[in-house]
Amino acid sequence: MTQHPNAELIQRFYSAFQQLDSRSMATCYHPQVRFSDPAFQGLQGQAAAGMWHMLCARAEDFSLTFEVLQADSQQGRARWVASYRFSQTGRRVVNHIEAEFRFADGLIIEHRDHFNLWRWSAQALGLKGLLLGWLPPVQKAISTKAMAGLAQWQRAQ
């Protein structure tokens, strides 16, 4: 059975991510791509590709598994698990993510990742994240810090 070309596109994206090849990942994105997840919200175009460049460049003790769940001409879904050492605390994180995609011109034009930010914060930040990571102001602070880190990294490039 032949996969839909957009399933192959998702496969190519995550296979590149497994190799920390952010340049190949970026070729899967439409120039007008929109990306969002609980930490990085509302990224568009080059900012979305820049986030993957930063994450790949900073990855420590990284591994990734993925499964393409569905893809057709309009949309797709995948499930992936990233395991890594969070550089700010040195703590091990295993993040389970559900991804949704929309396609245009044979590329990913919208990519939304969903994961439990409280579970992530408990792993990445330890007791503080476990006790406070469910609070909306703490989740907002995590996102604000992630976005500021991305802006700083992009200015340095």
N, C-alpha and C positions, 0 to 999 in steps of 0.2 A: 504494500500500500504506500503510495507516494504522499509525502507530507505536503501541506499547503506551503507555498513559498514564505508566508509570514511565520509559520512554525519554524522553518529553517532560519529565518532572520532572528527570532528569539534565541534559537539554539546557538547561532553564531555570536550573538551578544554575550550570552552567559559563558560560552566556551572561551571567549576572549577574556572575560572577567576572571575565570579560573586561572588564566595565565597572567593576570594583572596587566593586560594589554589594553590600556585605556584608549589608545589611538584606534585600534580596531573596533572597540566598543563605540566610539564616536561616529564611525562610518555607518553604523546602524541607525543613527538618529537623523531625522529630517532637520534641516537648518532652523526650522521654526518649532522645534520640539518643546514641549512643556513637561516638566518633571516635578513631582511632589511626593514627599513622604513625611512622617511625623517630625523629623528633624530638619530636613531641607525642603522648604515650602515655596512653591511658586517660581521655580527656576525655569528660565526660558533660553532657548538657543544655546549659545556658547557657554552660558553659566551652567547648564545641565551637563554638558560634556566636561566642563572644567571641574565639576564636583567629582566625576569618576576619575579624572586625572589625579586630583588631590588624594582621593581615597586609595587608589592603586599605588601612588607614590609613597604614601604613609603606612601601607599595610604591613603588619607585623604578625608572623606566625599565622598566616592566612590560608584558609581553604574554603571551598565553596562546592556545594552540590545543588543541582536544580532539576526541575522537571517541567517541560512544556505541557500544560494541561489542555489548552485549546487555542486554536488560531484559525481565522478565516480572513476574508478580504478586508473586513472592517476592524476587527478587534481580536485580542488574544489574552491569555492568562498563563501565568507560570507560578510555580512555588519554588522558592530557593532558600537555602540555609547557608549563612556566612558564619564562619568560625574565625576568630582573630583575637589578638591582644589589643585592648584599648590603650592607645599610647599615653593618654593623660594620666592613667592610674596603674597601668600594667596589668589590669585585671582581664581575665579571659571572658569573652562574650560569644555566645552561640545564639544568633538572631534568626528567627523563623519569619520569612517574609512571603506575603502574597502579592503578586504583581499583576497589574492590569495594563493593557496596551491598546492604543488605537493607531491605525496605520494610514499613511498617505504617500502616494508616489513610491510605493515599495519600501518605505522606511517607517521607523517608529516616530510618530508625531506627538503622541502623548504616552507618558509612562507614570503610573501611580503605584507606589509601593505602600503596603499596609503592614504594620507590625505593632506589637504591644510595647509602647514606649516605657511603660512602668516596668515591665519585665526586663527590657533593655537596660534601664537605669539601675535596676537592682544588681544586674551583672556588672555593668561598667563602673558604677559608682559605689557599690557595696551597700552598707547599712543605710547610709544617707539616701541612696536611691530607692532602697526597699521601703523605707519609712515614709519618704516624701515624694517619690517619683510619680505617684498617682495624682498629685495635686496639679490642677491646671497652671498655676503660676510657675511651678517647677518645670513642667513640661514646656511652657513658653520660654523659660530661661534656657533650657537645653537647646531648643530650636534657635533662639537668638544667638547663643554661643556658637552653634554649628554654622549658622549663616555668616557670622562675623569671622570665624576661622576660614571659611571659604573665600570671603572677600579679601582677607589678608593674604592668603595663599596666592590668589589670582593676581594681586598687585605685585607680588614678589616674582612672578613668572616673566 
